[in-house]
Structure formats: C-alpha cells, structure tokens
Amino acid sequence: MSKDSSDHRAESMGPGAPGVSGSGADLRQRLLRKYAEKGLLVMTVVDVNVDDVIVALFEVRLLLHLMRRSRTWRNTGKLLFVRRVNRMSMRVYGRPATSWLRYAKNLDNDWVNKSVALVKRFMARSSVVVIEDLDPQRLREKLRSKDPEKAYLFSTWPVAKILRRIRAVAERAGKLLVVPPNYTSSICIKCLTLMEHDEGKWSRLRCPKCGFREDRDHVAVWNLAKSALVVLGFHYLDTYLGRSIKAYKEAVDALTPALTRALSQGPEPGPGVSEEGGEASSPEPSLSSRPARGDLGEGANEPSSDDDLGSQRGPVQ
C-alpha cells in the first residue's frame, strides 16, 4: 500500500456514518501500516440480531477470505412458553409467574455471556473488531418487519447489553471499529444488487440478477467486512481488492438516497424501500396482540453455537 493511499481519510457511506472509535485515527493508521508491512489483516466481524449473534473471522490479503464463523442462538421457543405460563398465572392467580420470569431472564443473561465469550475468542486472533452502529430501537424495527406479532414479545435489553459489552471489550483492547449498517443485510455479495426474500423466508435471500442464494446473516457479515475496509480506506487502492471495495461503496452510496426517503416517512412507511433496502416495513399489530400487564417482555434463551469449522474462502465480487 502506498503512503499516499494510507493518508486518505475514509469517506462515509451515507449521512451520519460512523467510523473508527476508541483510539480514532491511530487505530486506522496502525491497521493500514500493518497491512502495508505484512500484506495481512485479520478482522473479527460481529452481526448482532434480536434472536442470534453471528461472529466471523476474515483474512484480508490480496483478496478477502472468510476463515471461520460461529453463531449463538436465543431460544425463542422457551420465551413463548414462559409467556404462556405467565399469562395463565395472571388469568388464574392475578399475579405474574415471578420464578418463570426470573428463569427466562437468566437464560437471556446466559446468551449474553456466551455471545461475548465467543467474540473474545475470535478477537484474540484478530487485529480489529467490526460491529454495526445499531441501537435497540432500530433492532425493534427490524424485528417488527420480520414478525410484527413477536415485536411486542421480545425485549431488546439483552441485545443492547451484548452491544455494550462487546464495545467495551474491544475498546479496552484498542480494536473497536464501528461501521454504518446501511444495506449490510440486503446487498448481494456477488453482483452488488439488492436481494429479495427467497420464497418469502426472512432468513434466506436471493439475488434477482445473478440468482445467488444465501443466509441473511451470512450476507451481513460479508458486507460488514467490506464496510470496514471502506472505513479504513481500502477503496483507494489500485488493486483487485481496492476496486472491489470501491464498487461496493458506490453501490451503497447509490442506494443511500432511497434509505433516507424511507426513514423520513415515519414509523409506518408506505410502499417503498425499508431500512434494509428491501421491502417496506409491515404495519404494527393491533393492541390486542401486545402483551398484557405482567406478560413477559424479555426473551428467554438457551444459547447454542453452530461452528462452521471448515474454511470458506472466496474473492470479493
């Protein structure tokens, strides 16, 4: 990497796009210097959702390679069971099922601890931890577009706790890199086209242009890795990797006005592009679908991990 390229500041990918936090420009310069000297940069990418956390390890050489990914799950089935028990207790005894609510909260805390431990394990092998600039309200909106009925059953406090703890751990290690969340779960990693839900399934995406199909969270970690390279300024490089990252940045910049228009329509936008650049947000459910007094507002979970132990490598398109 030339000195002139490393002196450029990374351009934002939309209004209010975050950048390097913690040590600020020092972290960015350190990462660029390390890549220039060794031709290698290892990144931990974290994608936090309301029902799972996926952590991926990427290796940046002449191409971007996925080395490993792993996931912890929030047990939504137990959440719904505890909610039914709690509603029955309210109806029969007129009081909440305190012990069951405490059990659900403990399971959520266990999910938080396992997710943070997973990030720490990956962080030990990397030079930077990449995470989206998310907040609980945005996560609630994402859940509402996924399943309006469950938007009022799941609490986002465990997700906010995971984000807060991951940021604290990465900042203490001087490895935190915050990137904008624009279209990270919607852009095809092959041809940079907006993807669609595959056969109506939220968790599966299909590209209408090239036909590429993939899990939504797997698409997200790839695009988060590319966003991190944009923030670091890799799109200025005159290499295959630099040109690929520049094409990704241009695709996001072209879609950003549509995102801005969708967000300006308020909490119940009409037909158009949603926050993720896909379908419009679903309308809110009726008041009857919201939890009654004493209902469980915290997700119950018994996390598990599904490690992709095999190495998955492929160039950035």
C-alpha positions as CSV (number, residue, x, y, z in Angstrom):
1,M,0.0,0.0,0.0
2,S,1.5,3.4,-0.9
3,K,1.9,6.2,1.6
4,D,-0.4,8.4,-0.4
5,S,-3.2,5.8,-0.2
6,S,-2.8,5.4,3.5
7,D,-3.0,9.2,4.1
8,H,-6.5,9.4,2.7
9,R,-9.5,9.6,5.0
10,A,-12.2,7.0,4.5
11,E,-15.3,8.6,3.1
12,S,-18.7,8.0,4.8
13,M,-21.2,5.7,3.1
14,G,-24.2,7.8,3.9
15,P,-25.4,10.5,6.3
16,G,-24.1,10.2,9.8
17,A,-21.9,7.2,9.0
18,P,-19.7,6.2,11.9
19,G,-16.0,5.5,11.7
20,V,-13.2,4.4,13.8
21,S,-13.8,4.8,17.5
22,G,-11.7,4.3,20.6
23,S,-8.2,5.5,19.5
24,G,-9.7,7.1,16.4
25,A,-7.3,7.7,13.6
26,D,-4.5,6.0,15.5
27,L,-6.2,2.6,15.1
28,R,-6.8,3.2,11.4
29,Q,-3.2,4.2,10.8
30,R,-2.0,1.2,12.7
31,L,-4.1,-1.2,10.7
32,L,-3.1,0.3,7.4
33,R,0.6,0.2,8.4
34,K,0.3,-3.4,9.4
35,Y,-1.3,-4.3,6.1
36,A,1.3,-2.4,4.2
37,E,4.1,-4.2,6.1
38,K,2.8,-7.7,6.2
39,G,0.2,-7.8,3.5
40,L,-2.2,-9.3,6.0
41,L,-5.1,-8.1,8.2
42,V,-7.3,-10.3,10.3
43,M,-10.8,-8.9,11.3
44,T,-13.5,-10.2,13.7
45,V,-16.9,-9.2,12.3
46,V,-19.9,-9.3,14.6
47,D,-23.5,-9.2,13.4
48,V,-26.0,-8.8,16.3
49,N,-29.7,-9.6,15.9
50,V,-32.7,-10.0,18.2
51,D,-32.5,-13.8,18.1
52,D,-28.9,-14.6,17.3
53,V,-25.3,-13.3,17.2
54,I,-23.0,-14.4,14.4
55,V,-19.3,-13.8,14.6
56,A,-16.9,-14.3,11.7
57,L,-13.2,-14.2,11.2
58,F,-11.9,-12.6,7.9
59,E,-8.5,-12.6,6.5
60,V,-7.5,-9.7,4.2
61,R,-4.6,-10.3,1.8
62,L,-4.9,-9.7,-1.9
63,L,-8.5,-10.9,-1.5
64,L,-11.0,-11.1,1.3
65,H,-11.3,-14.6,2.8
66,L,-13.8,-15.9,5.3
67,M,-11.8,-18.1,7.7
68,R,-14.4,-19.2,10.2
69,R,-17.8,-18.2,11.5
70,S,-19.9,-19.2,14.5
71,R,-23.3,-18.3,16.0
72,T,-25.1,-18.2,19.3
73,W,-28.9,-18.6,19.4
74,R,-31.5,-17.0,21.6
75,N,-34.1,-19.7,22.5
76,T,-37.3,-18.1,21.3
77,G,-39.3,-21.3,21.9
78,K,-38.7,-21.1,25.7
79,L,-39.6,-17.4,25.6
80,L,-43.0,-18.2,24.1
81,F,-43.5,-21.0,26.6
82,V,-42.7,-18.8,29.6
83,R,-45.0,-16.1,28.2
84,R,-47.9,-18.6,28.1
85,V,-47.2,-19.7,31.6
86,N,-47.1,-16.1,32.8
87,R,-50.4,-15.2,31.1
88,M,-52.1,-18.2,32.7
89,S,-50.8,-17.1,36.1
90,M,-52.1,-13.6,35.5
91,R,-55.5,-15.0,34.5
92,V,-55.9,-17.6,37.3
93,Y,-54.0,-16.0,40.2
94,G,-53.9,-12.4,39.3
95,R,-50.1,-12.1,39.6
96,P,-47.1,-12.8,37.3
97,A,-45.2,-16.0,37.4
98,T,-42.1,-14.5,39.0
99,S,-40.0,-17.6,39.1
100,W,-40.6,-18.3,35.4
101,L,-39.8,-14.7,34.5
102,R,-36.6,-15.0,36.5
103,Y,-35.7,-18.2,34.7
104,A,-36.2,-16.5,31.3
105,K,-34.0,-13.6,32.4
106,N,-31.3,-15.9,33.5
107,L,-31.4,-17.7,30.1
108,D,-31.1,-14.4,28.3
109,N,-28.1,-13.4,30.5
110,D,-26.5,-16.8,29.7
111,W,-27.0,-16.0,26.0
112,V,-25.3,-12.6,26.5
113,N,-22.3,-14.2,28.3
114,K,-21.8,-16.9,25.7
115,S,-22.0,-14.3,22.8
116,V,-19.4,-12.0,24.5
117,A,-17.2,-15.0,25.2
118,L,-17.4,-16.0,21.5
119,V,-16.4,-12.6,20.4
120,K,-13.4,-12.6,22.8
121,R,-12.2,-15.9,21.5
122,F,-12.3,-14.6,17.9
123,M,-10.8,-11.2,18.9
124,A,-7.7,-12.9,20.3
125,R,-6.8,-13.9,16.7
126,S,-7.6,-10.6,15.0
127,S,-6.4,-7.0,14.9
128,V,-9.8,-5.3,14.8
129,V,-13.4,-6.0,15.9
130,V,-16.0,-4.7,13.4
131,I,-19.5,-4.0,14.7
132,E,-22.6,-2.2,13.3
133,D,-23.7,1.2,14.7
134,L,-27.1,-0.2,16.0
135,D,-29.4,0.8,18.8
136,P,-32.3,-1.0,20.5
137,Q,-35.0,1.0,18.6
138,R,-33.5,0.0,15.2
139,L,-33.4,-3.6,16.3
140,R,-37.1,-3.4,17.4
141,E,-37.9,-2.0,13.9
142,K,-36.0,-4.9,12.3
143,L,-38.0,-7.4,14.3
144,R,-41.3,-5.7,13.5
145,S,-40.6,-6.0,9.8
146,K,-39.6,-9.7,10.4
147,D,-42.6,-10.7,12.6
148,P,-45.0,-8.0,13.9
149,E,-46.6,-10.3,16.4
150,K,-43.2,-11.1,18.1
151,A,-42.1,-7.4,18.1
152,Y,-44.0,-7.0,21.3
153,L,-42.9,-10.3,22.9
154,F,-39.1,-9.9,22.5
155,S,-37.3,-7.4,24.7
156,T,-34.1,-5.8,23.2
157,W,-32.3,-5.4,26.5
158,P,-30.2,-8.5,26.0
159,V,-29.2,-7.3,22.6
160,A,-28.3,-3.8,23.9
161,K,-26.3,-5.5,26.7
162,I,-24.4,-7.6,24.1
163,L,-23.6,-4.5,22.0
164,R,-22.5,-2.5,25.1
165,R,-20.2,-5.3,26.4
166,I,-18.7,-6.0,23.0
167,R,-17.9,-2.3,22.5
168,A,-16.3,-2.1,26.0
169,V,-14.2,-5.2,25.4
170,A,-13.0,-4.1,22.0
171,E,-12.3,-0.5,23.2
172,R,-10.2,-1.7,26.1
173,A,-8.1,-3.8,23.6
174,G,-7.9,-0.8,21.2
175,K,-9.6,-2.9,18.4
176,L,-13.1,-1.3,18.0
177,L,-14.2,-0.3,14.6
178,V,-17.8,0.9,14.2
179,V,-19.4,0.8,10.7
180,P,-22.7,2.1,9.3
181,P,-25.5,-0.5,9.0
182,N,-26.8,0.6,5.6
183,Y,-27.9,-2.3,3.5
184,T,-25.5,-4.8,5.1
185,S,-28.2,-7.5,5.0
186,S,-29.5,-6.7,1.6
187,I,-26.7,-6.3,-1.0
188,C,-25.7,-9.3,-3.0
189,I,-22.0,-10.2,-2.3
190,K,-21.6,-11.4,-5.9
191,C,-23.1,-8.6,-8.1
192,L,-23.9,-5.9,-5.6
193,T,-27.7,-5.9,-6.4
194,L,-30.4,-5.6,-3.8
195,M,-31.5,-9.1,-2.8
196,E,-35.0,-10.3,-2.2
197,H,-36.5,-12.8,0.3
198,D,-36.2,-16.3,-1.0
199,E,-39.7,-17.8,-1.3
200,G,-41.0,-15.4,1.4
201,K,-38.5,-16.6,4.0
202,W,-36.9,-13.9,6.1
203,S,-33.7,-15.7,6.8
204,R,-33.0,-16.6,3.2
205,L,-32.1,-14.1,0.4
206,R,-32.0,-14.5,-3.3
207,C,-30.4,-12.1,-5.9
208,P,-32.9,-11.4,-8.7
209,K,-29.9,-10.6,-11.1
210,C,-27.4,-13.4,-10.6
211,G,-29.6,-16.0,-8.7
212,F,-27.2,-16.2,-5.7
213,R,-28.9,-17.6,-2.6
214,E,-27.6,-17.3,0.9
215,D,-28.5,-17.0,4.6
216,R,-29.3,-13.4,5.5
217,D,-26.8,-13.3,8.4
218,H,-24.0,-14.7,6.2
219,V,-24.6,-12.0,3.7
220,A,-24.5,-9.4,6.5
221,V,-21.0,-10.4,7.8
222,W,-19.6,-10.3,4.3
223,N,-20.9,-6.8,3.8
224,L,-19.8,-5.7,7.2
225,A,-16.3,-6.8,6.4
226,K,-16.5,-4.7,3.2
227,S,-17.8,-1.7,5.1
228,A,-14.9,-1.9,7.5
229,L,-12.5,-1.9,4.6
230,V,-14.3,1.2,3.2
231,V,-13.9,3.0,6.6
232,L,-10.2,2.0,6.6
233,G,-9.7,3.5,3.1
234,F,-9.1,0.3,1.1
235,H,-11.2,1.6,-1.7
236,Y,-8.4,3.9,-2.7
237,L,-6.1,1.0,-3.5
238,D,-5.4,0.4,-7.2
239,T,-5.7,-3.4,-6.8
240,Y,-8.3,-6.0,-7.4
241,L,-9.3,-5.8,-3.7
242,G,-9.4,-2.0,-3.8
243,R,-11.5,-1.9,-6.9
244,S,-14.0,-4.5,-5.4
245,I,-14.3,-2.4,-2.2
246,K,-14.8,0.8,-4.3
247,A,-17.6,-0.9,-6.3
248,Y,-19.3,-1.9,-3.1
249,K,-19.0,1.6,-1.7
250,E,-20.5,3.1,-4.9
251,A,-23.4,0.6,-4.7
252,V,-24.2,1.6,-1.1
253,D,-23.9,5.3,-1.9
254,A,-26.3,4.9,-4.8
255,L,-28.9,3.2,-2.6
256,T,-28.5,5.7,0.4
257,P,-31.0,8.3,-1.0
258,A,-33.7,5.5,-1.1
259,L,-32.8,4.7,2.5
260,T,-33.1,8.4,3.5
261,R,-36.5,8.7,1.9
262,A,-37.8,5.5,3.6
263,L,-36.6,6.7,7.0
264,S,-38.2,10.1,6.5
265,Q,-41.7,8.5,6.2
266,G,-42.0,7.9,9.9
267,P,-42.6,4.7,11.8
268,E,-45.2,3.3,9.4
269,P,-43.8,4.0,5.9
270,G,-45.8,3.3,2.8
271,P,-44.8,1.2,-0.2
272,G,-41.1,1.7,-0.9
273,V,-37.7,0.8,0.5
274,S,-37.3,-0.2,4.1
275,E,-34.3,0.4,6.4
276,E,-32.5,-2.6,5.0
277,G,-33.2,-1.5,1.4
278,G,-35.7,-4.3,0.9
279,E,-39.5,-4.4,1.3
280,A,-41.5,-1.8,3.2
281,S,-42.0,-2.2,6.9
282,S,-45.0,-4.2,8.0
283,P,-47.8,-2.3,9.8
284,E,-47.9,-2.5,13.6
285,P,-50.1,-5.2,15.1
286,S,-53.2,-4.3,16.9
287,L,-53.2,-3.5,20.6
288,S,-54.7,-7.0,21.3
289,S,-51.5,-8.6,20.2
290,R,-49.4,-6.7,22.7
291,P,-48.5,-8.3,26.0
292,A,-50.9,-7.6,28.8
293,R,-49.8,-6.3,32.2
294,G,-47.3,-8.8,33.7
295,D,-46.6,-10.5,30.4
296,L,-43.0,-11.5,29.7
297,G,-41.1,-8.7,27.9
298,E,-37.8,-10.4,28.0
299,G,-36.7,-13.1,25.6
300,A,-35.8,-16.5,27.1
301,N,-32.9,-18.3,25.7
302,E,-30.7,-21.3,26.0
303,P,-27.9,-20.4,23.5
304,S,-26.1,-22.8,21.4
305,S,-23.3,-22.5,18.9
306,D,-23.0,-23.8,15.4
307,D,-19.4,-23.5,14.3
308,D,-18.5,-23.7,10.6
309,L,-15.2,-25.3,11.3
310,G,-14.3,-25.6,7.6
311,S,-12.5,-22.8,5.9
312,Q,-14.6,-20.9,3.4
313,R,-12.7,-18.8,1.0
314,G,-13.7,-16.7,-1.9
315,P,-12.9,-13.4,-3.6
316,V,-14.9,-10.2,-3.0
317,Q,-17.0,-9.6,-6.0
